[in-house]
Amino acid sequence: MEHFSHEHPLIILDEVPKRDRVRAYCGGCGFPIDSGPFYRCEQCRYDLHKFCAELPHEMKHPWHPEHPLTLDTVSLDYSCKACNFNRRGSLAYQCEPSSFCCHACGKEHEGVSYKCTRCQFWVHESCASMPSSIKHSDHHHPLTRAYTLERFGSFIFCGICQKDMKIRDWDEETKNEDVLDPNVILLPGPDESIHLITSFVERTHGEVIKMEKQLNHLGHHHTLTLFDEQIKDELFSGSKDNLCEACVKPIFAPFYGCTPCKYFLHKCCAELPTQIQHPFHPNHPLDLLTKAPKDFGLFLCRCCDNLCNGFSFKCAKCKDFYLDVKCGSLSGPIKHESHKHVLTPKIMSRYDYNYACEYDYDYCRACPSDLLFRDRVFTCDMCEFIMHAKCVMLPTSLKHKYDEHPFILTYSPIKNHPNEYYCEICEEEMNPRYWFYNCVECDQSIHRRCMHDQDQYSNVKFGAYFEVEGHQHPLTFIQFSNEYGSLCNHCGKRLHEDKSLHPGFECKPCEFKLHLECARDAAKKE
């Protein structure tokens, strides 16, 4: 059925599906739905009791005999005039002639008005019918109607009476002064890793650090030289073979380097603090490590869930708690372009988890994965918006071998796009309500999870040599590709059996190859 309270069609269900981990709640009355039949929008998890969905649009009530009452959407947590209790549902009967505050002029009005049923935006009829432009005798140009004057500054005066014009924001909730706070991290940045790390270093030190021509760094046994201009030769051309040892991203100036050893650090990465406190591990400090002590320097970042072998922040007391330096730099509130309010980092407590389940928003707004107790998340203090920290860290664009153009991270359905979306990799239908990658040029879309299979080792630097038991030569750490027929010399199984690429070890002259897992078992020394 089509219902005025929701933008999508609702289907009727005879019973509550067993897959619902928590009770469904009616969007109309706010009470649980324990049994069917009831109406549901599968896409948005919006439910209505059958009784609530079929309520009459208009009614007369003996407690308000002067005017008929009309069923409409209301803001959550309203107070009922009959029982005086606060209610959580979004449907209520109300009197249209009742007074309201006009969002255009800021004055109380009664009578005919225009209202948005989704966000309680009211405009009086006379304000709504104002012409878009007028001519005035006191000015030689036409005057155009403006919906907000914020861009002209804080103090604006009328050109006729010279009195201060009080600016009213049409949506007070979208106005967020915290965005101007220098401690709020703006995402995404021009380069997510460098943008985050540079901002973090500046906040940590509180001042611009002088660029030393020579630097002795704990990560390398030779003195590093500063390169403050982009070198044009092939060694420093930004190729994928020349990566920063800390953030594992292509090198560009300014950076420090030891050219004989091909050891390079972005300037901001060389200035990382040796110890930090982080909201995702509040009980203990985290120490900067230039190399994880085992497993060939590989570690799993507890924020983005990706493998990395660059620098890390590690807890000395908790086993295997690592953050890569990019996630370690994500240490405060953020403003992400996908949401209008500032988001705060936190760890899902048992109370947060139970509360989210009770009010049925225990899911990430970026991905279809449920939120779980102890998850590291970003939350909005002004609305029910919550997302995994790993979703915040997603790259805004990725290249894929299936397309010559970059795929752009997309937060919502594309305008004028057909209703059905299909992933170009797995060919399954996609739900555009969750973030996905899209190529505008070719009109191709890819699941985040499918793109992740191609990008999950983007924080890993390949090419180092290791000695392992079972082979006489040092083995090169590589990423296998097109190796469906090749077998591991230790376990005899294929090197990989799906579409993703896998790390492992190879001795090319001997055609000797090992899975990463098999090399872990056979590791002798580094």
C-alpha positions as CSV (number, residue, x, y, z in Angstrom):
1,M,0.0,0.0,0.0
2,E,1.0,3.6,-0.4
3,H,1.0,5.5,2.9
4,F,1.5,9.2,3.3
5,S,3.9,8.7,6.2
6,H,6.5,7.0,4.1
7,E,8.1,7.6,0.8
8,H,8.2,3.9,-0.4
9,P,5.3,1.4,-0.9
10,L,4.6,-0.9,2.1
11,I,3.9,-4.6,1.8
12,I,1.7,-6.6,4.2
13,L,3.2,-9.4,6.2
14,D,1.2,-12.0,8.1
15,E,3.8,-12.5,10.9
16,V,7.0,-11.0,12.2
17,P,10.0,-12.7,10.4
18,K,12.2,-14.8,12.6
19,R,15.3,-13.1,11.2
20,D,14.3,-9.9,13.2
21,R,16.7,-10.0,16.1
22,V,14.9,-7.4,18.1
23,R,11.2,-6.6,18.1
24,A,9.8,-4.5,15.3
25,Y,8.3,-1.2,16.4
26,C,5.4,0.6,14.7
27,G,6.4,3.9,13.1
28,G,2.9,5.2,13.7
29,C,2.2,4.6,17.4
30,G,5.7,3.7,18.6
31,F,4.7,0.4,20.3
32,P,6.1,-3.0,19.5
33,I,4.7,-5.2,16.7
34,D,4.5,-8.7,18.3
35,S,2.4,-10.4,15.6
36,G,0.9,-9.8,12.2
37,P,-0.6,-8.7,10.1
38,F,1.4,-5.5,9.7
39,Y,2.9,-3.3,6.9
40,R,6.6,-3.0,6.2
41,C,9.1,-1.2,4.0
42,E,11.9,-3.8,3.6
43,Q,14.3,-1.1,2.3
44,C,14.0,1.2,5.3
45,R,12.8,-1.1,8.1
46,Y,9.8,1.1,8.5
47,D,6.8,-0.8,10.0
48,L,3.2,0.0,10.7
49,H,0.5,-1.9,12.6
50,K,-2.3,-2.8,10.2
51,F,-4.6,-0.8,12.5
52,C,-2.3,2.3,12.4
53,A,-1.9,2.1,8.6
54,E,-5.7,2.0,8.1
55,L,-6.6,4.9,10.5
56,P,-9.1,7.4,9.0
57,H,-7.5,10.6,7.7
58,E,-9.9,12.8,9.6
59,M,-12.0,12.6,12.7
60,K,-14.1,14.6,15.2
61,H,-13.2,14.4,18.9
62,P,-15.4,15.5,21.8
63,W,-12.4,17.0,23.5
64,H,-11.9,19.4,20.6
65,P,-15.3,19.9,19.1
66,E,-14.5,23.3,17.3
67,H,-12.5,21.8,14.5
68,P,-11.9,18.4,12.9
69,L,-8.6,16.6,13.6
70,T,-6.4,15.5,10.8
71,L,-4.0,12.5,10.9
72,D,-0.5,13.7,10.1
73,T,3.1,13.1,10.8
74,V,4.6,14.8,13.8
75,S,8.0,15.2,15.4
76,L,9.0,12.3,17.7
77,D,8.4,12.5,21.5
78,Y,5.3,14.7,21.3
79,S,2.9,15.2,24.3
80,C,-0.7,14.0,23.8
81,K,-3.2,16.6,24.9
82,A,-5.6,13.9,26.1
83,C,-3.4,11.7,28.3
84,N,-0.5,14.1,28.8
85,F,2.0,11.3,28.1
86,N,5.0,11.7,25.8
87,R,4.6,9.5,22.7
88,R,7.3,8.1,20.4
89,G,5.3,7.5,17.2
90,S,5.2,9.6,14.1
91,L,1.5,9.7,13.6
92,A,-1.0,11.8,15.5
93,Y,-4.3,13.6,15.1
94,Q,-3.9,17.4,15.2
95,C,-5.9,20.5,14.5
96,E,-4.8,22.3,11.4
97,P,-5.9,25.8,12.5
98,S,-3.7,25.6,15.6
99,S,-0.9,28.1,15.9
100,F,2.6,27.4,14.7
101,C,5.9,29.2,14.2
102,C,6.6,30.0,10.6
103,H,10.2,29.0,9.6
104,A,10.3,31.9,7.0
105,C,9.4,34.9,9.1
106,G,9.9,33.5,12.6
107,K,6.4,34.6,13.9
108,E,3.5,32.7,15.4
109,H,0.6,32.1,12.9
110,E,-2.8,30.5,12.7
111,G,-4.6,29.5,9.6
112,V,-3.6,28.0,6.3
113,S,0.0,26.8,6.1
114,Y,2.4,24.6,4.2
115,K,4.2,21.9,6.0
116,C,6.8,19.2,5.2
117,T,5.6,15.9,6.5
118,R,9.1,14.5,6.9
119,C,10.9,17.2,8.9
120,Q,8.1,19.5,10.4
121,F,9.1,22.5,8.3
122,W,6.2,25.1,8.5
123,V,5.7,28.1,6.2
124,H,2.6,30.4,6.5
125,E,0.6,30.8,3.3
126,S,1.5,34.4,2.8
127,C,5.2,33.7,3.2
128,A,5.1,30.8,0.8
129,S,3.4,32.9,-1.8
130,M,5.9,35.7,-1.7
131,P,7.2,36.6,-5.2
132,S,10.8,35.4,-6.1
133,S,11.9,39.0,-6.9
134,I,10.5,42.5,-6.4
135,K,11.4,46.1,-7.5
136,H,11.8,48.7,-4.7
137,S,11.9,52.4,-5.1
138,D,14.9,52.7,-2.7
139,H,17.1,50.5,-4.8
140,H,17.9,50.5,-8.6
141,H,18.3,46.7,-8.9
142,P,15.6,44.0,-8.5
143,L,15.7,42.3,-5.0
144,T,15.7,38.5,-5.0
145,R,14.2,36.4,-2.3
146,A,16.9,34.8,-0.1
147,Y,16.2,31.8,2.0
148,T,19.3,32.3,4.2
149,L,21.7,35.3,4.7
150,E,24.5,33.4,6.4
151,R,26.9,33.8,3.6
152,F,26.8,37.6,4.0
153,G,28.1,37.5,7.6
154,S,26.9,37.6,11.1
155,F,25.6,41.2,11.2
156,I,23.1,42.2,8.5
157,F,21.1,45.4,8.5
158,C,18.0,46.4,6.6
159,G,18.7,48.8,3.7
160,I,15.7,50.9,4.6
161,C,15.2,51.0,8.4
162,Q,18.9,50.1,9.2
163,K,17.8,47.7,12.0
164,D,19.6,44.4,12.6
165,M,18.0,41.5,10.6
166,K,17.8,38.5,12.8
167,I,18.8,35.6,10.7
168,R,16.7,32.5,11.1
169,D,18.1,29.2,9.9
170,W,15.4,27.2,8.1
171,D,16.7,24.1,9.7
172,E,18.3,24.8,13.1
173,E,19.6,21.2,13.4
174,T,21.7,21.5,10.3
175,K,23.5,24.6,11.7
176,N,26.6,23.2,13.5
177,E,29.1,25.7,14.8
178,D,31.5,22.8,15.7
179,V,32.5,22.6,12.0
180,L,34.4,25.8,12.5
181,D,36.4,24.2,15.4
182,P,39.9,23.5,14.2
183,N,39.8,20.2,16.1
184,V,37.0,18.8,13.9
185,I,38.5,16.7,11.1
186,L,36.9,17.4,7.7
187,L,36.4,14.2,5.6
188,P,37.0,13.2,3.0
189,G,40.2,15.1,2.3
190,P,42.2,15.6,-1.0
191,D,44.3,12.6,0.1
192,E,42.8,10.7,3.0
193,S,46.0,9.4,4.5
194,I,48.2,12.5,4.2
195,H,45.3,14.8,5.0
196,L,44.6,13.0,8.2
197,I,48.2,12.5,9.3
198,T,49.1,16.2,8.6
199,S,46.1,17.5,10.6
200,F,46.9,15.1,13.4
201,V,50.5,16.1,13.6
202,E,49.6,19.8,13.6
203,R,47.0,19.3,16.4
204,T,49.5,17.2,18.4
205,H,52.4,19.6,18.3
206,G,50.4,22.8,18.3
207,E,52.8,24.5,16.0
208,V,54.6,24.2,12.7
209,I,57.6,22.0,13.0
210,K,60.8,23.3,11.5
211,M,62.1,21.3,8.5
212,E,65.5,20.0,9.4
213,K,67.8,19.2,6.4
214,Q,69.0,16.0,8.1
215,L,67.0,13.8,10.4
216,N,67.8,10.8,12.5
217,H,64.7,8.7,12.8
218,L,64.1,5.7,15.0
219,G,62.8,3.7,12.0
220,H,66.1,3.7,10.0
221,H,69.8,3.2,10.8
222,H,71.0,5.9,8.4
223,T,70.5,9.7,8.5
224,L,67.6,10.8,6.3
225,T,67.8,13.8,4.0
226,L,65.0,16.3,3.4
227,F,63.7,16.7,-0.1
228,D,61.5,19.8,-0.1
229,E,60.8,19.9,-3.8
230,Q,59.4,17.1,-6.0
231,I,62.4,15.5,-7.7
232,K,61.8,14.9,-11.3
233,D,63.8,11.8,-11.7
234,E,62.3,8.4,-12.0
235,L,63.1,7.4,-8.4
236,F,60.8,10.0,-7.0
237,S,58.1,10.2,-9.6
238,G,55.3,9.1,-7.3
239,S,55.3,5.6,-8.7
240,K,53.8,2.8,-6.7
241,D,57.2,1.3,-6.1
242,N,58.3,4.2,-4.0
243,L,56.1,4.2,-0.9
244,C,56.3,5.9,2.5
245,E,57.4,3.4,5.1
246,A,54.9,4.8,7.6
247,C,51.6,5.2,5.7
248,V,52.4,2.9,2.7
249,K,51.2,5.6,0.2
250,P,53.2,7.0,-2.8
251,I,56.0,9.4,-1.9
252,F,55.8,13.1,-2.8
253,A,57.5,16.2,-1.5
254,P,58.3,17.2,1.2
255,F,59.7,13.9,2.4
256,Y,62.8,12.5,4.1
257,G,64.8,9.8,2.4
258,C,67.8,7.5,2.4
259,T,68.2,6.9,-1.3
260,P,70.8,4.0,-1.2
261,C,68.3,2.0,1.0
262,K,65.2,3.3,-0.8
263,Y,63.8,4.3,2.6
264,F,61.3,7.2,2.5
265,L,59.0,9.0,4.9
266,H,56.6,11.8,4.2
267,K,57.5,14.8,6.3
268,C,54.3,14.5,8.3
269,C,54.9,10.8,8.9
270,A,58.4,11.5,10.1
271,E,56.9,13.9,12.7
272,L,54.4,11.4,14.2
273,P,54.3,11.5,18.0
274,T,55.9,8.5,19.8
275,Q,52.9,8.0,22.1
276,I,49.2,8.9,21.8
277,Q,45.9,8.5,23.6
278,H,43.1,7.4,21.4
279,P,39.3,7.3,21.9
280,F,39.2,3.8,20.3
281,H,41.5,2.4,23.1
282,P,40.9,4.9,26.0
283,N,42.4,2.8,28.9
284,H,46.0,2.6,27.7
285,P,48.4,4.7,25.7
286,L,49.5,3.6,22.3
287,D,53.2,3.6,21.3
288,L,54.5,4.2,17.8
289,L,56.2,1.2,16.3
290,T,58.1,1.4,13.0
291,K,57.6,-2.3,12.5
292,A,55.3,-4.9,14.0
293,P,57.6,-7.4,16.0
294,K,56.3,-10.6,14.3
295,D,54.5,-12.0,11.3
296,F,56.8,-10.3,8.7
297,G,55.9,-6.9,10.1
298,L,52.2,-7.4,9.2
299,F,49.4,-6.5,11.6
300,L,45.6,-6.1,11.5
301,C,44.4,-2.6,12.2
302,R,41.5,-2.6,14.7
303,C,39.8,0.4,13.2
304,C,39.7,-0.3,9.4
305,D,40.2,-4.1,9.7
306,N,42.9,-4.1,7.0
307,L,46.3,-5.7,7.0
308,C,49.2,-3.3,7.1
309,N,53.0,-3.4,7.4
310,G,53.8,0.3,7.8
311,F,54.2,2.1,11.1
312,S,51.6,1.4,13.8
313,F,50.3,2.6,17.2
314,K,50.3,-0.4,19.5
315,C,49.2,-1.0,23.1
316,A,52.0,-2.4,25.2
317,K,49.5,-4.0,27.6
318,C,46.8,-5.5,25.3
319,K,47.9,-8.3,22.9
320,D,47.6,-7.5,19.2
321,F,45.9,-4.1,19.5
322,Y,47.2,-2.1,16.6
323,L,46.1,1.0,14.7
324,D,47.8,1.9,11.4
325,V,49.0,5.6,11.4
326,K,46.0,6.7,9.3
327,C,43.5,5.4,11.7
328,G,45.6,6.4,14.7
329,S,45.3,10.0,13.3
330,L,41.5,9.7,13.4
331,S,41.5,10.8,17.0
332,G,38.6,13.3,17.4
333,P,35.3,14.5,16.1
334,I,34.8,14.5,12.3
335,K,32.6,16.2,9.8
336,H,31.9,13.8,6.9
337,E,30.3,14.9,3.7
338,S,27.8,12.1,3.9
339,H,26.1,13.6,7.0
340,K,25.1,17.2,8.0
341,H,26.3,17.0,11.6
342,V,29.5,16.5,13.4
343,L,30.2,12.8,14.3
344,T,32.0,11.7,17.5
345,P,34.2,8.6,17.9
346,K,33.2,6.1,20.5
347,I,33.2,2.4,21.4
348,M,29.7,0.8,21.5
349,S,29.0,0.1,25.2
350,R,26.5,-2.5,26.3
351,Y,24.1,0.5,27.1
352,D,24.6,2.0,23.7
353,Y,24.0,-1.3,22.0
354,N,20.8,-2.1,24.0
355,Y,19.5,1.5,23.4
356,A,20.1,1.2,19.7
357,C,18.3,-2.2,19.6
358,E,15.4,-0.8,21.5
359,Y,14.9,2.1,19.1
360,D,15.6,0.0,16.0
361,Y,18.6,1.8,14.6
362,D,21.2,-0.8,15.4
363,Y,22.7,-0.8,11.9
364,C,25.4,1.2,10.2
365,R,24.1,3.9,7.8
366,A,26.9,3.1,5.4
367,C,26.9,-0.7,5.1
368,P,24.4,-3.5,5.7
369,S,26.4,-4.9,8.6
370,D,24.8,-4.7,12.0
371,L,26.5,-2.7,14.8
372,L,27.8,-4.9,17.6
373,F,28.8,-4.5,21.2
374,R,32.4,-3.1,21.4
375,D,32.3,-1.9,17.7
376,R,34.3,1.3,17.1
377,V,31.9,3.8,15.6
378,F,31.1,7.4,14.9
379,T,27.8,8.7,16.2
380,C,25.8,11.9,15.8
381,D,24.6,13.6,19.0
382,M,21.8,15.3,17.2
383,C,20.1,12.5,15.3
384,E,20.0,8.7,15.1
385,F,23.0,8.4,12.7
386,I,25.7,5.9,13.5
387,M,28.4,4.3,11.3
388,H,31.4,2.0,11.6
389,A,34.7,3.7,11.9
390,K,36.0,1.5,9.1
391,C,33.3,2.9,6.8
392,V,34.5,6.4,7.6
393,M,37.9,5.4,6.3
394,L,36.8,4.2,2.9
395,P,38.7,5.7,0.0
396,T,36.5,8.2,-2.0
397,S,37.7,6.7,-5.3
398,L,39.2,3.4,-6.5
399,K,40.5,2.1,-9.8
400,H,39.4,-1.3,-11.1
401,K,40.7,-3.4,-14.0
402,Y,37.1,-3.7,-15.3
403,D,37.0,0.0,-16.1
404,E,39.4,2.7,-17.3
405,H,37.7,5.4,-15.2
406,P,37.8,5.7,-11.4
407,F,34.9,4.4,-9.3
408,I,33.5,7.1,-6.9
409,L,32.2,6.3,-3.5
410,T,28.5,7.1,-3.6
411,Y,26.3,7.6,-0.5
412,S,22.8,7.4,-1.9
413,P,20.8,6.4,-5.0
414,I,21.8,8.2,-8.2
415,K,19.3,10.8,-9.5
416,N,17.4,9.6,-12.6
417,H,18.9,6.1,-12.3
418,P,16.7,3.0,-12.9
419,N,15.4,1.5,-9.8
420,E,17.5,-1.7,-10.0
421,Y,21.3,-1.7,-9.4
422,Y,23.5,-4.6,-10.1
423,C,27.2,-5.1,-9.1
424,E,29.5,-5.5,-12.1
425,I,31.7,-8.0,-10.2
426,C,29.4,-10.4,-8.4
427,E,26.3,-9.6,-10.6
428,E,24.0,-9.6,-7.6
429,E,21.4,-6.9,-7.1
430,M,22.6,-4.0,-4.9
431,N,20.7,-1.9,-2.4
432,P,21.6,1.8,-3.2
433,R,20.5,2.8,0.3
434,Y,24.0,1.7,1.4
435,W,27.2,3.2,0.1
436,F,28.6,1.8,-3.1
437,Y,31.2,2.6,-5.8
438,N,30.0,4.0,-9.1
439,C,31.6,4.9,-12.5
440,V,29.6,7.9,-13.8
441,E,31.1,7.7,-17.3
442,C,30.1,4.0,-17.8
443,D,27.1,3.8,-15.5
444,Q,28.6,0.9,-13.7
445,S,28.3,0.1,-10.0
446,I,30.2,-2.2,-7.6
447,H,29.4,-3.4,-4.1
448,R,31.7,-2.0,-1.4
449,R,32.5,-5.6,-0.3
450,C,33.5,-6.6,-3.9
451,M,35.6,-3.5,-4.3
452,H,37.2,-4.2,-0.9
453,D,38.4,-7.6,-2.2
454,Q,40.5,-5.7,-4.7
455,D,41.7,-3.1,-2.2
456,Q,42.1,-4.9,1.0
457,Y,45.9,-5.0,0.7
458,S,46.3,-1.3,-0.2
459,N,48.1,-0.7,3.2
460,V,50.6,-3.4,2.5
461,K,54.0,-2.7,1.0
462,F,55.3,-5.6,-1.1
463,G,58.9,-6.3,-2.4
464,A,60.8,-7.0,0.9
465,Y,62.9,-10.1,1.2
466,F,62.6,-12.7,4.0
467,E,64.3,-15.9,4.8
468,V,62.0,-18.8,5.6
469,E,62.6,-22.4,6.6
470,G,62.4,-24.9,3.7
471,H,64.1,-22.9,1.0
472,Q,67.8,-21.9,0.5
473,H,67.2,-18.5,-1.0
474,P,65.5,-15.3,0.4
475,L,61.9,-15.1,-0.7
476,T,60.2,-12.0,-2.1
477,F,57.0,-10.8,-0.5
478,I,54.6,-10.4,-3.4
479,Q,50.9,-10.2,-4.3
480,F,49.9,-13.2,-6.4
481,S,47.7,-12.5,-9.5
482,N,46.5,-14.8,-12.2
483,E,47.8,-17.8,-10.3
484,Y,44.8,-20.1,-10.5
485,G,47.0,-23.0,-11.6
486,S,50.0,-22.5,-9.3
487,L,50.3,-24.4,-6.1
488,C,51.9,-23.7,-2.8
489,N,55.1,-25.6,-2.3
490,H,54.3,-26.2,1.4
491,C,50.6,-27.3,1.5
492,G,50.1,-28.2,-2.1
493,K,46.9,-26.1,-2.4
494,R,46.2,-23.4,-5.0
495,L,47.6,-20.0,-4.2
496,H,44.1,-18.6,-4.4
497,E,40.7,-19.7,-5.6
498,D,38.6,-16.5,-5.9
499,K,38.7,-13.2,-7.7
500,S,40.8,-11.4,-5.0
501,L,44.5,-11.1,-5.0
502,H,46.5,-12.8,-2.2
503,P,49.9,-12.0,-0.6
504,G,52.6,-14.7,-0.4
505,F,56.2,-15.4,-1.0
506,E,58.1,-16.4,-4.1
507,C,61.6,-17.3,-5.3
508,K,61.4,-16.6,-9.0
509,P,64.5,-18.5,-10.2
510,C,63.4,-21.7,-8.3
511,E,59.6,-21.2,-9.0
512,F,59.1,-21.7,-5.3
513,K,55.9,-20.2,-3.8
514,L,54.3,-20.1,-0.4
515,H,50.9,-19.0,0.9
516,L,51.3,-16.3,3.6
517,E,49.9,-18.6,6.1
518,C,52.3,-21.4,5.2
519,A,55.3,-18.9,5.4
520,R,54.1,-17.9,8.9
521,D,54.4,-21.5,10.0
522,A,57.8,-21.9,8.4
523,A,59.3,-18.4,9.4
524,K,62.9,-18.6,10.4
525,K,64.1,-15.0,10.6
526,E,63.6,-11.7,9.0
